[in-house]
Amino acid sequence: MKGKLRLVFMGSAGFAVPSLEQILEKGFPVMAVVTAPDKPAGRGMKLSRTPVKEFAEARGLKLLQPEKLRDPAFLEELTRLRCDLQVVVAFRMLPEILWNMPPMGTVNLHASLLPDYRGAAPINWALIHGTKTTGLTTFRIRREIDTGPVLMTRRVEIGEKENFGQLEDRMKIAGADLLLRTLEGLEGGTLEEIPQKDLPAPATLHTAPKLTRETGRISWELPSEKIIHLVRGLSPAPGAWTRMGNFTVKILEAESRPGVPQAPGTWIRNPPLTLRFAAADGWVEVLKIQPEGKKTMPVADFLRGYRGP
């Protein structure tokens, strides 16, 4: 029976593309792909397609881009597809009328070991908190976000200097494999659903809320290690940021340096092509920086052109 489940795939971000690709390569019929509507982006405000839409169009898949997930016309079209199961990866919260529609319900791939790091940005927050080990979970969607019974999990060790972009690239490949094995298990009836309350969890459960601009503001009153965690967790985007004089810079790579603490936020060139900021317990040396309105560059290139105080 392998490859006979009729699926509808829902996703938007690039994290979801390897999962959709794996599903197709293993012969699962994808009746439609649901993704976010095109939106204006960039200086020219041209309509931008999601990475999932670009991939689906290249494969000739049926595309649905509803403005509202409760739109009766959209729901009617999904009903006509008669899918067995819906698969969600890097999409948005679904209303119950949607996730409860197929006979086998809806399965979600989440980038943490649930119940830890429920929310929209689990990879970022795991790095920001300095977590050493994270993981991936497939689970059935229920009314409360990221709370449904777990189907499969996989642990992922975080590299000592790994940033968000690097970790996400590894996890989206591992996640695609985990999702594929989940679908095969559901098809064969070999998976046991485990309520999240029965799973091991850390003493303190973390949340992973949506990132905001304030998330990235660097507080130099923190220890240097915590600042480095923030930089790693938001690099290469959206970026941890601070002010230098009258403009903003994003710090995308940095390392801790020992030294006699000065007033937090004090910054110096030492030697001339090295940039350091004072933290609560020493210094943070910047290695890659993105000045406001410009591209990311090595800090030495930035300082060669810097004309401020």
N, C-alpha and C positions, 0 to 999 in steps of 0.2 A: 504493500500500500504506500510505500515511500514516494513522496513527491506528489501525492494526490490531494492534500489539503488545499482548499481554495482560500487564498489569503487576500486581504486588503492591507496594504502597508501604509503607515502614517508616520511621516517624519519631515523635517525641514533642514536641520543643520548638517554640516559635513560629517559629524560623528555618525550619522545614520547611513551614509552611503555604503560603506563596506558590508553592513548587515543586509541591505537590499541586494547588493551584488551577490553575496553568498547564497541568499535564498533563491535567486534566479538560477545561479550555476548548479544548484542541487535539484532543480526541476520542479520546485513548488510553483504552481500557477498563481501569479499575482494578478488578480482581477482588476485592481486599480491602485494607484498611488495617491494618497491625500497629502497635500503640502500647503504651506502658507501662501496667500496671494502675493503677487509681485508688488514690490514697494519701491518708491523713489529712494535713491541713495546716491551719495557722492556729491561733488560740487555741481555737476550738471543735472542732478536730481533725475537721472535716467532710471527707468524701471529695472529693478534688480530681481533676478530669479534665485530661488533657494538652490543650494547644491543638490538637494534631492530632486528638484524639478529638472535641473540640467542633466542629471544622470538618467532620469526616467524618460526624458525626451529622446536622449541618445539611444535608448533601448526600445523606443516605440511603445511605451506603456501608456495605458489610459490614465489621464491626470484629472484630479479634482482639486479645486482651490477655493473652497467655500469661505466667504467673509465671516459667516457665523456657523458654528457647528450644529446649531439647532434649526438651521434653515430647512423647512419641510421639503423643498425640492431636492436638496442634498441628501437628506435622510431617505427619501423615496428612491433616489438613484442607487444608494448603497443597498437598500432592500432588494432591488432588482438584480443586483450582482450575485446574491445568494452565496456569499462567502461563508466558510466554516469558522474562520478565526480572523481576528484583526491583530496586527502587530504594530506596536508603537515604539519608536526610537527617536529621542530628541525632538519631540513635538510640543504639544501643549496639553493642559488639563482637559479631559473629555467629560461632557455631561453623561449622566447615567443612561439616558436614552440611546446614546451612541455606543458606549463601551459594553453595554448589556445586549446589543442587537444580535450578534452572531450566535449560533447554537453553542459554540465552544468559548464564547466570551472574547476577551481582549487580553493579550500578553504584552507587557512592557519590559524593555531592557533598561536598567538603571545603573549608573556608574558609581555605585558604592556597595558595601556589604550591608544591606538593610538588616535591621531598622536604623542603622547609623547613617547620618547625612541624607535624610529625606529632604527633597527640595530641588530647586532648579539648577544649582551650580555645585554639585557634589565634588567634582575634581578640584575646582578652585579652592573650596573651603578645606578640603583635606590637606592641601599644600599650605594654605594660610595658617592652619593650626599646627603645622609641623608633623603631621601624621607620617609614620614610617610604612604602614601597610594599608592599602585600600582594597577595592575589588569591584566585582560586577554581580548584578542580581537580575534574574528574570522572575517575574511574578505576575499574577493575575490582578488586573485593575479592579479596585473597589471604590466606594464613594469618597473616602478620605484619601488624600494624595499620598502615594507611596506606602500604603499600609496593607495591601493585599497579600494573600498567601504566596509564599516563595516556592518557585519551581526548581531553580538551579542557581549556584553561586560559583564564583572563581576569585581567589585571592590574587592581588597584584602588589608586588613590592615596589616602593617608590625609591628611585635613585637619589643619592645624597644631594646632587646639584640639579636634579631634573626640574624643569619648569612646566607650566600648564600645557603649553603647546606640545612639548615632547611626551609628556605623560598621556595626554589625550590621544596622540597618534598611536601609542602602543595599546591603549585601552579600547579604541574603536575597532581594532583588528581582533583583539581577544574577545571583545563583546560580540562581534559578528559570529565567531566560532561558538560561543556559549549560546547565543540565540538559535543557531542552527541545530545544535544538539538538543535544545529545549523543544524545538518543533518536531524533531525526529522522535523524541521521547513522548510527546503528546500524541503523535500519530500512532505510535506503537502501544500506547497505554501503559508505559513503564514508569511514569513520574508520579511521585507522591507530593502532594501539596502540604507545605508546612506553615502553620500560622506564625506570624512574626513574633508573637509573644513567647513562642517555644524555641526561638533561636538565641544563641549566645550574643550578648551585646556588651559594649563597654560600660563602665560604671556611670559615665556621663554620656548621654546620647547627644550627638551634635546635630544641628540643623544646617541646611545648605540653601539659604534664601537667595533670591535673585540678586545679582550684583548691581550696585548703584555707583554713581560717581564718588560718593562719600566713602564707599568701601575701599577705594584706591588711594585715598588721602593718607600720606605717610605721617605718622605721629613720631617725631624724633625723640620724644620723651620715653619711648619704648626701648628695651634692650635691642642691641644690634641683631641678634639672632631672630627675633620676632619680625623685624623689618625685612630681613632677608627672606623669611618665609612669605611675607606679603608680596615682595617683588617676584618671587618664583611663582606664586599662585596666580598672578595676574599678567604674566609674560607669555607670549608677546602681546596679547590684548586681553582686556582693555588697558592694562598698564597701571602700575602704582605711580603716583605723581606727587610733586611738591612744587613750591615756588622758589625761584631764584630771582631776587629783585622784583621786577615788575612783570615777569612772565613765568609760564608754567613749563615744567619739563617732566617727562615720564622716565622713570628709571626701570630698565628692562633686564639688567644683569648687574649684580653687585656681590661683594664679599665683605665679611667682617674683618676688621683690623684692630689690634690692641692699641691702647694709647691712653693718655691722661684725659678723662672726660672734660669737655668744655660745655658751654651753654648748648643744649640740644637744638639742632638745626643749623648751628654754625658750620659754614663750609669753607674749605681751603683748597688751593692748588699746592700740592707738595709731593714730588717736584712739580714744575710748571704744567706738565701734561697729565697729572693725576688729580682726580677730584674726590674729596672726602667730605662726608657730612658727620657731624657729631651726634652720637646717639647717647642713651642713658649710661652706657657702660663702656664706651669706646668710640670706634669710628666705623662708618660704612663707606667702603670704597666703591665708586661707581665704575662699571666696566662698559656698559652700553647705555645710551641715553637717546631720548627722542625729544628734541625741542619742539615747542608748540608750533604746529603748522608745517613741520618738516619730517623727514624720514629718520628712522633709527640709524645710529652711527656709533662707532667706537668713541669713547669719551675723549681720546686724544684729538680726534678730528673736530669734535665740538669745541674743545678749548682753543684750538688754533684759530677758530673763527670768532670766539667769544670776545665781545668788546664791553662787557658790563663791569661793575666794580669787583 
